[in-house]
Amino acid sequence: MRPLEGTRIIDLTHALAGPVCTYQLALLGAEVIKVENPGVGDDFRHFAKPAFDAVNGGKQSITLNFKQEGALDVLARLVRDADVLVDNFKPGTAARFGITPEAVAGWNDRLIWCSISGFGLTGPWRDMPAVEWSAQAASGLSDSYLGTDVDPHDLGLGVLDVSTGHAAATSILAALLQRAKTGTGQRIDVAMLDVALNIMAPRISGDGPSRMGRRPAVGRFMAKDRPLFIMGAHQRWFEAISSVLGEPSLVADPRFATQKDREANREALRTALEERLAQRTAAEWEAELAGAGVPASEVRALSDVVASRHVQERGSVFTVPVSQTDVTRLVSGLPYQFSEGGYRTGPVPALGEHTRGILDQLGLSANEIDDLEKQSII
């Protein structure tokens, strides 16, 4: 039995951060009902279909048009039997649809309602539109790792959507535990800005969220065939690197003896390292350096990692079918493993595939469902 079996999630999210959250809950066994706009659905169904498939497997899809009168009554029926409601509307949008804290509490006072947004439900930046890259820029995250000499078209690494989805899932799990003790639900406010600050916690607590300077003997260095990452920040690691690379000893060179010396001769050190690394492949150096206790790895392509024996043995990725098509999609699973075995999801749903079945479960007759369709509510 999976941890969240018997838990029902009503998913009003789209794009990436919200669906990542509910996908994690689906992997843990929750029943996730994804509510989408009729005829269109989640933007990512069309804009970024592989990304959509990657984070929506195992969910049920129903259609509901909140711009039509009567849609709120259907949502109320869904929420009455649910445990969690998740949305990633821009702040204020849910209220315009009639989805307010007062209304939701009236439908189900045990409900946990998690709202995901760029900058939160409160504060002066609340109404700013947000995507991954604008939130990174506004939070100081991109400034902390992109140098001033970076290609201006390079947006950096897209980690904030996924990190926000995981943060939201964690908050929901905590709220479910609290409800088990108190019997009451609550509202959760998850902001991408706050997640970005959480990612930068070590810098905030240290020298402030500023760009980290380039450190000697740390980074990617070219080996015979491909780049190799080496972490030689600590003296013990640099001494181990020097030992593996052989004579003449780098650490015995006055230019490289201490961290201060290496900082003063950073470029000369890079040249010395790459001259030696060029003699063997990155894989060979990785084995030698890792064996000596140095954090080091060849810079692998993602396709190589996914196909690796390590990832395959751990079951970190798996294949799911895309409903009503002949397509299958390779997707990632949970970022942790339980002793009782791996958890996977079912197919990626077609738009509105489960609408009639779920409304039938809620007690609506076939005629009532037909009327909702005629009124463009579903």
LINSULKA-V484188 format. One record per pair of residues at least 24 apart in sequence whose C-alpha atoms are under 10 Angstrom apart, sorted by the first residue. I is the first residue (numbers start at 1). GAP is how many residues later the second one is. If there is no record, write none. Layout:
# LINSULKA-V484188
((I GAP) (I GAP))
This chain:
# LINSULKA-V484188
((1 27) (1 28) (1 339) (1 342) (2 24) (2 25) (2 26) (2 27) (2 28) (2 336) (2 338) (2 339) (2 340) (2 341) (3 24) (3 25) (3 26) (3 27) (4 24) (4 25) (4 26) (4 27) (4 169) (4 172) (5 24) (5 25) (5 26) (6 24) (6 25) (6 76) (6 77) (7 24) (7 25) (7 74) (7 75) (7 76) (7 77) (7 169) (8 24) (8 25) (8 70) (8 71) (8 73) (8 74) (8 75) (8 76) (8 77) (9 24) (9 25) (9 50) (9 69) (9 70) (9 72) (9 73) (9 74) (9 75) (9 76) (9 77) (9 102) (9 103) (9 104) (10 24) (10 25) (10 50) (10 65) (10 68) (10 69) (10 71) (10 72) (10 73) (10 74) (10 75) (10 76) (10 77) (10 103) (11 24) (11 25) (11 48) (11 49) (11 50) (11 73) (11 74) (11 75) (11 76) (11 77) (11 103) (12 24) (12 25) (12 30) (12 52) (12 73) (12 74) (12 75) (12 76) (12 77) (12 82) (12 103) (13 29) (13 72) (13 73) (13 74) (13 75) (13 76) (13 102) (13 103) (14 27) (14 28) (14 29) (14 30) (14 31) (14 38) (14 73) (14 74) (14 75) (15 27) (15 28) (15 29) (15 30) (15 32) (15 33) (15 36) (15 37) (15 40) (15 73) (15 116) (15 146) (16 26) (16 27) (16 28) (16 32) (16 35) (16 36) (16 38) (16 39) (16 40) (16 72) (16 115) (16 116) (16 144) (16 145) (16 146) (16 148) (16 149) (17 38) (17 71) (17 99) (17 100) (17 101) (17 114) (17 115) (17 142) (17 143) (17 144) (17 145) (17 146) (17 147) (17 148) (17 149) (17 150) (17 151) (17 175) (18 37) (18 68) (18 69) (18 70) (18 71) (18 96) (18 97) (18 98) (18 99) (18 143) (18 144) (18 146) (18 147) (18 148) (18 150) (18 151) (19 33) (19 35) (19 36) (19 37) (19 38) (19 40) (19 67) (19 68) (19 69) (19 142) (19 143) (19 146) (20 32) (20 34) (20 35) (20 36) (20 141) (20 142) (20 143) (20 144) (20 145) (20 146) (20 147) (20 148) (20 149) (21 34) (21 65) (21 95) (21 140) (21 141) (21 142) (21 143) (21 144) (21 145) (21 146) (21 147) (21 148) (21 149) (21 150) (21 151) (22 33) (22 34) (22 37) (22 62) (22 63) (22 64) (22 143) (22 144) (22 146) (22 147) (22 150) (23 31) (23 32) (23 33) (23 34) (23 35) (23 36) (23 142) (23 143) (23 146) (23 310) (23 311) (23 322) (24 31) (24 32) (24 141) (24 142) (24 144) (24 145) (24 146) (24 309) (24 310) (24 311) (24 321) (25 141) (25 144) (25 145) (25 147) (25 148) (25 309) (26 29) (26 30) (26 31) (26 32) (26 33) (26 317) (26 318) (26 319) (26 320) (27 30) (27 31) (27 32) (27 306) (27 307) (27 315) (27 316) (27 317) (27 318) (27 319) (28 305) (28 306) (28 314) (28 315) (28 316) (28 317) (29 29) (29 314) (29 315) (29 316) (30 28) (30 29) (30 53) (30 54) (31 27) (31 28) (31 29) (31 51) (31 52) (32 24) (32 25) (32 26) (32 27) (32 28) (32 29) (32 50) (32 52) (32 53) (33 25) (33 26) (33 27) (33 28) (33 29) (33 45) (33 49) (33 52) (33 321) (33 322) (33 325) (34 25) (34 26) (34 27) (34 28) (34 29) (34 30) (34 52) (34 315) (34 317) (34 318) (34 320) (34 321) (35 25) (35 26) (35 27) (35 28) (35 29) (35 30) (35 40) (35 52) (35 316) (35 317) (35 320) (35 343) (36 25) (36 26) (36 27) (36 28) (36 29) (36 30) (36 315) (36 316) (36 342) (37 25) (37 26) (37 27) (37 28) (37 29) (37 30) (37 314) (37 315) (37 340) (37 341) (38 24) (38 25) (38 26) (38 27) (38 28) (38 313) (38 314) (38 335) (38 338) (38 339) (38 340) (39 24) (39 25) (39 26) (39 312) (39 313) (39 337) (39 339) (40 311) (40 312) (41 309) (41 310) (41 311) (42 309) (45 305) (45 306) (50 279) (50 280) (50 281) (51 278) (51 280) (52 296) (53 267) (53 268) (53 269) (53 275) (53 276) (53 277) (53 278) (53 294) (53 295) (53 296) (54 265) (54 266) (54 275) (54 276) (54 277) (54 278) (54 279) (54 294) (55 276) (55 277) (55 278) (55 290) (55 293) (56 266) (56 275) (56 289) (56 290) (56 291) (56 292) (56 293) (57 262) (57 263) (57 264) (57 265) (57 266) (57 272) (57 274) (57 287) (57 288) (57 289) (57 290) (57 291) (57 292) (58 262) (58 263) (58 286) (58 287) (58 288) (58 289) (58 290) (58 291) (59 286) (59 287) (59 288) (59 289) (59 290) (59 291) (59 295) (60 286) (60 287) (60 288) (60 289) (60 290) (60 291) (60 292) (60 293) (60 294) (60 295) (60 297) (60 298) (61 287) (61 288) (61 289) (61 290) (61 291) (61 292) (61 293) (61 294) (61 297) (62 287) (62 288) (62 289) (62 290) (62 291) (62 292) (62 293) (62 294) (62 295) (62 296) (62 297) (62 316) (63 288) (63 289) (63 290) (63 291) (63 292) (63 293) (63 310) (63 313) (63 314) (63 315) (64 288) (64 291) (64 308) (64 309) (64 312) (64 313) (64 314) (65 32) (65 310) (65 311) (65 312) (65 313) (66 28) (66 30) (66 31) (66 32) (66 33) (66 311) (66 312) (67 29) (67 30) (67 309) (67 310) (68 29) (68 304) (68 307) (68 308) (68 309) (68 310) (69 28) (69 306) (69 307) (69 308) (70 302) (70 305) (70 306) (70 307) (70 308) (71 26) (71 27) (71 301) (71 304) (71 305) (71 306) (71 307) (72 25) (72 26) (72 27) (72 31) (72 305) (74 285) (74 288) (74 290) (74 298) (74 303) (74 304) (75 24) (75 29) (75 32) (76 27) (76 28) (76 30) (76 31) (76 32) (77 30) (77 31) (77 282) (77 285) (77 286) (77 287) (78 29) (78 280) (78 281) (78 283) (78 284) (79 25) (79 26) (79 28) (79 29) (79 32) (80 24) (80 25) (80 26) (80 27) (80 28) (80 29) (80 30) (80 31) (80 282) (81 26) (81 27) (81 29) (81 30) (81 281) (82 25) (82 26) (82 28) (82 29) (82 30) (83 25) (83 26) (83 27) (83 28) (83 29) (83 30) (83 93) (83 96) (83 102) (84 24) (84 26) (84 27) (84 28) (84 29) (84 30) (84 88) (84 91) (84 92) (84 101) (84 102) (84 103) (85 26) (85 27) (85 28) (85 29) (85 30) (85 87) (85 102) (86 26) (86 27) (86 28) (86 29) (86 30) (86 82) (86 83) (86 86) (86 101) (86 102) (87 26) (87 27) (87 28) (87 29) (87 30) (88 26) (88 27) (88 28) (88 29) (88 30) (88 102) (88 103) (89 26) (89 27) (89 28) (89 29) (90 25) (90 26) (90 27) (90 28) (90 29) (90 30) (90 31) (90 36) (90 37) (90 38) (90 39) (90 40) (91 24) (91 25) (91 26) (91 27) (91 28) (91 29) (91 30) (91 31) (91 35) (91 36) (91 37) (91 38) (92 29) (92 34) (92 35) (101 85) (101 86) (105 80) (105 81) (105 82) (108 76) (108 77) (109 74) (109 75) (109 76) (109 77) (110 66) (110 69) (110 70) (110 72) (110 73) (110 74) (110 75) (110 76) (111 64) (111 65) (111 68) (111 72) (111 73) (111 74) (111 75) (111 76) (112 60) (112 61) (112 63) (112 64) (112 67) (112 72) (112 73) (112 74) (112 75) (112 76) (113 59) (113 62) (113 72) (113 73) (113 74) (113 75) (113 76) (114 54) (114 55) (114 57) (114 58) (114 61) (114 72) (114 73) (114 74) (114 75) (114 76) (115 53) (115 72) (115 73) (115 74) (115 75) (115 76) (116 48) (116 49) (116 51) (116 52) (116 72) (116 73) (116 74) (116 75) (116 76) (117 47) (117 72) (117 73) (117 74) (117 75) (117 76) (118 43) (118 46) (118 72) (118 73) (118 74) (118 75) (118 76) (118 77) (119 70) (119 71) (119 72) (119 73) (119 74) (119 75) (119 76) (120 69) (120 70) (120 71) (120 72) (120 73) (120 74) (121 67) (121 68) (121 69) (121 70) (122 67) (122 69) (125 68) (126 65) (130 62) (130 63) (131 29) (131 30) (131 61) (132 25) (132 26) (132 27) (132 28) (132 29) (132 30) (132 32) (132 60) (133 24) (133 25) (133 26) (133 27) (133 28) (135 25) (135 26) (135 56) (135 57) (135 58) (135 59) (135 61) (136 24) (136 25) (136 56) (136 57) (136 60) (136 61) (137 56) (138 55) (138 58) (139 53) (139 54) (139 55) (139 56) (139 57) (139 58) (139 61) (139 70) (140 53) (140 56) (140 57) (140 60) (140 69) (140 70) (140 71) (141 52) (141 55) (141 56) (141 58) (141 59) (141 68) (141 69) (141 70) (142 54) (142 68) (142 69) (143 66) (143 67) (143 68) (143 69) (144 56) (144 59) (144 64) (144 65) (144 66) (144 67) (144 68) (144 69) (145 64) (145 65) (145 66) (145 67) (145 68) (146 65) (146 66) (147 64) (147 65) (147 66) (147 67) (148 63) (159 37) (159 40) (160 32) (160 33) (160 35) (160 36) (160 39) (161 31) (161 34) (161 35) (162 30) (163 29) (163 32) (163 33) (163 35) (163 36) (164 26) (164 27) (164 28) (164 29) (164 30) (164 31) (164 32) (165 25) (165 27) (165 30) (166 29) (166 169) (167 24) (167 25) (167 27) (167 28) (167 31) (168 24) (168 27) (214 49) (214 52) (215 44) (215 47) (215 48) (215 51) (216 40) (216 43) (216 44) (216 45) (216 46) (216 47) (216 48) (216 49) (216 50) (216 51) (216 52) (216 53) (216 54) (217 24) (217 39) (217 42) (217 45) (217 46) (217 49) (217 50) (217 52) (217 53) (217 56) (218 52) (218 78) (219 51) (219 77) (220 50) (220 54) (220 76) (220 77) (220 78) (220 79) (221 49) (221 50) (221 52) (221 53) (221 54) (221 56) (221 57) (221 61) (221 77) (221 78) (222 48) (222 51) (222 52) (222 53) (222 54) (222 55) (222 56) (222 59) (222 60) (222 76) (222 77) (223 50) (223 51) (223 52) (223 53) (223 54) (223 55) (223 56) (223 57) (223 58) (223 59) (223 60) (223 61) (223 62) (223 75) (224 50) (224 51) (224 52) (224 53) (224 54) (224 55) (224 56) (224 57) (224 58) (224 59) (224 60) (224 61) (225 52) (225 53) (225 54) (225 55) (225 56) (225 57) (225 58) (225 73) (226 52) (226 55) (226 56) (226 57) (226 72) (226 73) (226 74) (227 47) (227 50) (227 51) (227 54) (227 55) (227 56) (227 70) (227 71) (227 72) (227 73) (228 46) (228 49) (228 53) (228 54) (228 55) (228 57) (228 58) (228 68) (228 69) (228 70) (228 71) (228 72) (229 53) (229 57) (229 66) (229 67) (229 68) (229 69) (229 70) (229 71) (230 55) (230 56) (230 59) (230 60) (230 64) (230 65) (230 66) (230 67) (230 68) (231 58) (231 63) (231 64) (231 65) (231 66) (232 27) (232 62) (232 63) (232 64) (233 26) (233 29) (234 24) (234 25) (234 60) (235 24) (236 57) (236 58) (237 52) (237 55) (237 56) (237 57) (237 58) (238 56) (239 55) (240 49) (240 50) (240 51) (240 52) (240 53) (240 54) (241 32) (241 44) (241 47) (241 48) (241 49) (241 51) (241 52) (241 53) (241 55) (242 31) (242 47) (243 46) (243 49) (244 41) (244 44) (244 45) (244 47) (244 48) (244 50) (245 28) (245 31) (245 32) (245 34) (245 40) (245 43) (245 44) (246 30) (306 24) (306 26) (314 28) (315 26) (315 27) (315 28) (315 29) (316 26) (316 27) (317 27) (318 26) (318 27) (319 25) (319 26) (319 27) (319 28) (320 24) (320 25) (320 26) (320 27) (320 28) (321 25) (321 26) (321 27) (321 28) (322 24) (322 25) (322 26) (322 27) (322 28) (323 24) (323 25) (323 26) (323 27) (323 28) (323 30) (324 24) (324 25) (324 26) (324 29) (325 25) (352 26))
